[in-house]
Amino acid sequence: MSELRESLKITAERVDEINEFLLDPNNEMVNQLLEIVERYGGPQEINRKAAEARNLDHLMDQLKTQNSPYVADLEWLIEQRDAKAFISMAEYRNRVVDQEVTENDINEENAVTLEISALQYFPWLISQAKHAIQKKDLMPGRYIRVRNMAEQTTDQGDTLAVAAGMQIVGASYVETLDTKGIDGSNVHLGGPETITGYFGGIGQPNEYPLKWIDEYLKYYTTYGIKQVLNINAGSILAAYLLHRMGVDNEFKISVFMGIDNPYSIFWTLMTARMFSRPDGSTSLIGFNLSNSVNNATIREAAKIRKALGLEKVVRFEHHITETYKSIVRQPYNRREELVEIAKEVPNIAAKHEGGDPDREAKLEHPSDILEYFLPKAEVIEKGLMDTLMQNYLEKHLALNLTADALTRAGIGVVCATNLHQ
């Protein structure tokens, strides 16, 4: 057994071969990536532009210049935050447990990040905030967006407003780039009838990882968008290399990658560690496990993550609920499993992509993952905007039910840090 184990050792010679390939001046794969980075001014200039672009005052000035109707909404949100209109964490905990809860009663080391998907339109954030104030709910600590980037940037400042809103409430967020091989470049992918083309990640053929990097740097330097969804092995590697060069990019890996067992988890984390910076940081800040994983898988994943020094760096983003239609067999609800595993494993996000299935089943229009990809004009034409917002608020309710369950189990939650002090 020991001899077999020893045979798995990666020799320094093999590592040297990888380095030699990466540093070869004739390596066109790397050269093309370097050319894109240089075109944007190099890592230091790229990071400077991004920091300037995401400055809250700068975002608000941009919105005012555009006469965006969202300026008034953001000012209202700031007023509510400053007036402490949202329920405090102490009041929330006492209400859920029905007795006074002290900090010693809560395991904050394993606090679970409350995550919601997808925040398609900025006005939904304001509706959610009003709902949370009225119902004394918690607002999420993490938001995922899947709206077309080209569309949202021309929609009354939607992209700028969300970027500002996230800073106001104190939450992280993720955007989804448009470069993902569904524009006809990938012969496997069309509409839902070609869904099998998504196996192993959404294809990004040929030069698309470079287009993905180019698109990322465009939005990073223009809007300060730091975290984006990543869905393909090629663009994942390109993002690691970009970070290694000095660009402070971050990404999370989509559930479409199908990371569903300890071996695929090791593969993912091994590459992140290999291309991490000397300080241990990596551009991979989280990944969605496949919906099929169980708690035994997550326990093994946690061992791998800890062994590679990534426990505090990479978050496991676990689907607790999913849209009712077009993605999983229903009923799908992993809340009880989450409460069990969160007692043991730190740095988990509880992602809510749908409402609780028992409620969704009774809705006239249950949530559907395919509606993420509808253009706004089509949503309005079909009269679906209010309906889709109600679907979003069902996810908000599911998220709060998860927060309640975790709190009753003595486990902390990470919510919008500026709202629930």
C-alpha positions in Angstrom: 0.0 0.0 0.0 2.8 2.5 0.9 4.6 1.8 -2.4 1.4 2.4 -4.3 0.8 5.7 -2.4 4.4 6.8 -3.1 3.8 6.3 -6.8 1.3 9.2 -6.8 3.9 11.8 -5.9 4.3 14.6 -8.4 8.0 15.1 -9.1 9.7 18.5 -9.3 10.6 17.5 -12.9 6.9 17.6 -13.9 6.4 20.9 -12.2 9.4 22.3 -14.1 7.9 21.2 -17.4 4.7 23.1 -16.6 6.7 26.2 -15.7 8.9 25.9 -18.8 5.7 25.8 -21.0 4.1 28.8 -19.3 7.3 30.9 -19.5 8.2 30.0 -23.1 8.2 33.3 -25.2 6.7 31.3 -28.1 3.7 30.1 -26.1 0.9 31.8 -28.1 -1.7 30.8 -25.6 0.0 32.9 -22.9 1.1 35.6 -25.4 -2.5 36.3 -26.4 -3.5 36.7 -22.8 -0.6 39.0 -22.1 -1.6 41.2 -25.1 -5.1 41.7 -23.7 -3.7 42.6 -20.3 -1.3 45.1 -21.8 -4.0 46.6 -24.0 -5.9 47.6 -20.8 -2.7 49.2 -19.3 -1.2 46.3 -17.3 -2.3 44.9 -13.9 -1.6 48.0 -11.8 -3.5 50.4 -14.1 -6.3 47.9 -14.4 -6.7 47.6 -10.7 -6.6 51.4 -10.3 -9.3 51.9 -12.9 -11.5 49.3 -11.2 -11.1 50.8 -7.8 -12.0 54.2 -9.2 -15.0 52.8 -11.1 -16.5 51.1 -8.0 -16.2 54.1 -5.7 -19.7 54.8 -4.4 -19.5 58.6 -5.0 -18.4 57.9 -8.6 -21.2 55.4 -9.2 -23.8 57.9 -7.8 -22.4 60.7 -10.0 -22.6 58.5 -13.1 -26.3 57.8 -12.3 -27.1 61.4 -11.8 -25.4 62.3 -15.1 -27.6 59.8 -16.8 -30.7 61.2 -15.0 -31.3 57.6 -13.7 -34.6 57.1 -11.8 -32.6 54.8 -9.5 -30.8 57.7 -7.8 -33.9 58.4 -5.6 -34.1 54.7 -4.7 -30.5 54.5 -3.7 -30.8 57.7 -1.6 -33.9 56.1 0.1 -31.9 52.9 0.8 -29.1 55.0 2.4 -31.7 56.8 4.6 -33.2 53.5 5.7 -29.7 52.1 6.5 -28.7 55.1 8.5 -32.0 55.2 10.3 -31.5 51.6 11.3 -34.9 50.7 9.8 -33.9 47.1 9.3 -34.1 44.6 12.1 -30.9 44.3 14.2 -29.2 40.9 14.5 -29.8 40.9 18.2 -33.5 41.6 17.8 -33.8 39.0 15.0 -32.2 36.2 17.0 -34.3 36.9 20.1 -37.4 36.8 18.0 -36.5 33.5 16.2 -35.4 31.7 19.4 -38.1 33.4 21.5 -35.6 34.2 24.3 -32.5 36.4 24.7 -29.6 35.1 22.7 -26.0 36.0 23.6 -23.0 35.9 21.3 -21.8 32.8 23.2 -24.9 31.0 22.0 -24.0 31.4 18.3 -21.3 29.6 16.4 -19.9 32.5 14.3 -16.9 30.5 13.1 -19.2 28.4 10.9 -21.5 31.3 10.0 -23.4 30.5 6.7 -23.6 33.2 4.0 -27.2 33.8 3.0 -27.2 33.9 -0.8 -30.0 34.6 -3.3 -30.2 34.2 -7.1 -31.0 35.8 -9.4 -31.3 39.6 -8.8 -32.1 40.3 -12.4 -33.3 44.0 -12.0 -32.2 46.7 -9.6 -35.9 47.6 -8.6 -36.2 44.1 -7.2 -33.5 45.1 -4.6 -35.6 48.0 -3.4 -38.8 45.9 -3.3 -36.9 43.3 -1.3 -35.6 46.0 1.1 -39.1 47.4 1.7 -40.4 43.8 2.2 -37.6 43.1 4.7 -38.3 46.3 6.7 -42.0 45.5 6.9 -41.6 41.8 7.7 -38.5 42.2 9.9 -36.5 39.9 7.6 -32.8 39.6 7.0 -31.4 40.8 3.7 -28.9 38.4 1.9 -25.2 38.8 2.3 -24.6 37.6 -1.2 -26.4 38.2 -4.5 -26.1 36.4 -7.9 -27.0 38.1 -11.2 -27.6 36.3 -14.5 -28.9 39.1 -16.6 -27.4 39.9 -20.0 -24.6 42.4 -19.5 -25.0 44.3 -22.7 -28.7 44.8 -22.0 -28.4 45.9 -18.4 -25.7 48.4 -19.1 -28.2 50.3 -21.3 -31.1 50.1 -18.9 -31.3 53.4 -17.0 -28.1 52.7 -15.1 -29.1 49.2 -13.8 -25.5 48.0 -13.6 -24.3 51.1 -11.8 -27.3 51.0 -9.4 -26.7 47.4 -8.4 -23.0 48.1 -7.8 -23.9 51.0 -5.6 -26.7 49.1 -3.8 -24.4 46.3 -2.9 -22.0 48.7 -1.2 -24.8 50.4 0.6 -26.3 47.2 2.1 -22.9 45.6 2.6 -23.2 42.5 0.4 -21.0 40.8 -2.2 -22.4 40.1 -5.6 -21.6 38.2 -8.8 -22.4 39.1 -12.4 -22.6 36.7 -15.4 -20.7 37.7 -18.5 -22.2 37.4 -22.0 -19.2 35.4 -23.3 -20.4 31.8 -22.9 -20.6 30.2 -26.3 -24.4 30.5 -26.8 -24.2 33.0 -29.6 -23.9 30.3 -32.3 -20.2 29.7 -31.9 -20.7 26.4 -30.1 -22.5 23.9 -32.4 -23.7 22.0 -29.3 -25.7 24.9 -27.8 -29.0 26.4 -29.0 -32.1 26.6 -26.9 -33.4 24.2 -24.2 -33.6 21.4 -26.8 -29.7 21.3 -26.9 -29.3 21.2 -23.1 -27.0 18.1 -23.4 -24.4 20.4 -24.9 -24.0 21.9 -21.4 -22.6 18.8 -19.8 -19.1 19.5 -18.4 -19.7 23.2 -18.4 -21.1 25.6 -20.9 -18.8 25.4 -23.9 -16.5 28.3 -24.8 -14.9 27.1 -28.0 -11.7 28.1 -29.7 -10.8 31.8 -28.8 -13.6 32.3 -26.3 -11.6 32.1 -23.1 -9.7 35.1 -24.4 -13.0 36.9 -25.3 -14.1 36.1 -21.7 -11.0 37.7 -20.3 -11.5 40.8 -22.6 -15.1 41.1 -21.5 -14.3 40.7 -17.9 -11.6 43.5 -18.0 -14.1 45.8 -19.8 -16.6 45.6 -17.0 -14.0 45.4 -14.3 -12.4 48.7 -15.4 -15.7 50.4 -16.4 -18.0 49.4 -13.5 -15.6 48.0 -10.9 -17.3 44.6 -11.2 -14.9 42.2 -9.4 -16.7 38.9 -9.1 -18.2 37.1 -12.0 -19.6 33.6 -12.8 -17.2 31.2 -14.5 -18.5 28.2 -16.4 -15.8 26.6 -18.5 -12.4 25.0 -17.7 -10.6 27.2 -20.2 -11.9 30.5 -18.9 -11.3 29.2 -15.3 -7.6 28.6 -16.1 -7.3 32.0 -17.9 -8.8 33.7 -14.8 -6.2 32.0 -12.6 -3.4 33.2 -14.9 -4.9 36.7 -14.9 -4.8 36.9 -11.1 -1.3 35.4 -11.0 -0.2 38.3 -13.2 -1.5 40.8 -10.6 -5.0 41.7 -11.7 -7.3 41.4 -8.6 -10.0 39.5 -10.4 -12.4 37.1 -8.6 -14.8 34.5 -9.8 -17.1 31.7 -8.7 -17.6 28.5 -10.6 -21.2 27.7 -11.7 -23.2 24.6 -10.9 -23.1 23.9 -14.7 -19.5 22.7 -14.2 -20.8 19.6 -12.5 -18.4 19.5 -9.5 -20.1 16.6 -7.8 -17.5 14.3 -6.1 -14.3 14.6 -4.0 -12.1 13.9 -7.1 -13.6 16.7 -9.1 -13.3 19.0 -6.0 -9.7 18.1 -5.6 -9.0 18.9 -9.3 -10.7 22.3 -8.9 -8.9 23.2 -5.7 -5.6 21.8 -6.8 -5.5 24.1 -9.8 -6.5 27.1 -7.7 -3.7 26.4 -5.3 -1.2 25.8 -8.0 -1.8 29.2 -9.5 -2.3 31.1 -6.2 -0.1 34.0 -5.4 2.7 33.8 -2.8 0.3 35.2 -0.2 -2.0 32.2 -0.8 -4.8 34.3 -2.5 -6.5 33.0 -5.6 -9.1 34.4 -8.0 -11.4 31.4 -7.1 -13.5 32.7 -4.2 -16.2 30.1 -4.4 -17.9 27.3 -6.4 -21.3 25.8 -6.7 -21.3 22.2 -5.9 -23.5 20.0 -8.0 -27.1 19.6 -6.7 -26.4 15.9 -6.4 -23.8 16.2 -3.6 -24.6 15.0 -0.1 -23.1 15.9 3.3 -20.5 13.1 3.0 -19.2 14.8 -0.2 -19.0 18.1 1.6 -17.1 16.7 4.5 -14.5 15.2 2.1 -14.4 18.5 0.2 -13.7 20.3 3.4 -10.8 18.1 4.2 -9.3 18.8 0.7 -9.9 22.5 1.0 -8.2 22.7 4.4 -5.2 20.5 3.3 -4.6 23.0 0.5 -4.8 26.0 2.7 -8.0 27.3 1.1 -10.5 27.0 3.9 -10.9 30.8 4.4 -10.4 31.6 0.7 -12.8 29.4 -1.2 -16.5 29.3 -0.2 -18.7 26.2 -0.9 -21.9 27.7 -2.4 -24.5 25.0 -1.9 -28.0 25.1 -3.5 -30.6 24.9 -0.7 -33.6 25.5 -3.1 -33.8 25.6 -6.9 -36.2 27.1 -9.4 -39.3 24.9 -9.5 -39.0 24.3 -13.2 -36.3 23.3 -15.7 -33.3 22.4 -13.6 -34.0 19.7 -10.9 -36.5 17.1 -9.9 -38.8 18.5 -7.3 -39.3 18.6 -4.4 -35.8 19.9 -3.8 -34.9 21.4 -0.4 -31.6 20.8 1.4 -32.2 23.0 4.5 -32.0 20.2 7.0 -28.8 18.8 5.5 -27.3 22.3 5.6 -28.1 22.7 9.3 -26.3 19.4 10.0 -23.2 20.1 7.9 -22.8 23.7 8.9 -22.1 22.6 12.4 -18.9 20.9 11.1 -17.8 22.8 8.0 -17.1 26.5 7.8 -17.3 28.9 4.9 -20.5 27.7 3.3 -23.0 29.8 1.4 -26.7 28.8 1.3 -27.9 29.6 -2.2 -31.6 30.1 -2.7 -32.5 29.8 -6.4 -36.2 29.1 -5.8 -38.9 29.3 -3.1 -39.6 26.3 -0.9 -41.1 23.6 -3.2 -44.3 23.1 -1.2 -45.1 26.8 -1.7 -43.9 26.9 -5.4 -46.2 24.0 -6.2 -49.2 26.1 -5.3 -48.2 29.2 -7.3 -49.9 30.1 -10.6 -46.5 30.8 -12.0 -43.7 28.9 -10.3 -40.1 29.9 -10.8 -38.4 28.7 -14.0 -34.6 28.8 -14.6 -35.2 29.4 -18.4 -36.8 32.8 -17.6 -33.4 34.1 -16.5 -32.5 34.4 -20.1 -35.6 36.3 -21.3 -34.8 39.8 -22.6 -36.4 42.6 -20.6 -38.5 43.6 -23.6 -40.0 40.2 -23.8 -40.6 40.1 -20.0 -42.6 43.3 -20.3 -44.4 42.2 -23.5 -45.6 39.1 -21.7 -46.6 41.0 -18.6 -44.2 39.0 -16.4 -42.3 41.6 -14.6 -44.4 41.7 -11.4 -44.8 37.9 -11.5 -41.0 37.4 -11.7 -40.5 39.8 -8.9 -42.9 37.8 -6.8 -40.9 34.6 -7.6 -37.8 36.5 -6.4 -39.6 37.4 -3.1 -40.4 33.7 -2.7 -36.7 33.0 -2.8 -36.2 35.8 -0.2 -38.7 34.0 2.0 -36.9 30.7 1.6 -33.6 32.4 2.5 -35.2 33.7 5.7 -36.6 30.3 6.6 -33.0 28.9 6.2 -31.7 31.8 8.4 -34.3 30.9 11.1 -33.3 27.2 11.0 -29.6 28.0 11.3 -30.2 30.4 14.1 -32.3 28.0 16.1 -29.4 25.5 15.7 -27.0 28.0 17.1 -25.2 28.7 13.8 -24.5 32.2 12.7 -25.5 33.7 9.4 -23.8 36.3 7.1 -26.4 38.8 5.9 -26.2 42.3 4.6 -23.6 43.6 7.1 -24.5 47.3 6.9 -28.2 46.7 7.5 -28.4 44.3 10.5 -25.8 45.5 12.9 
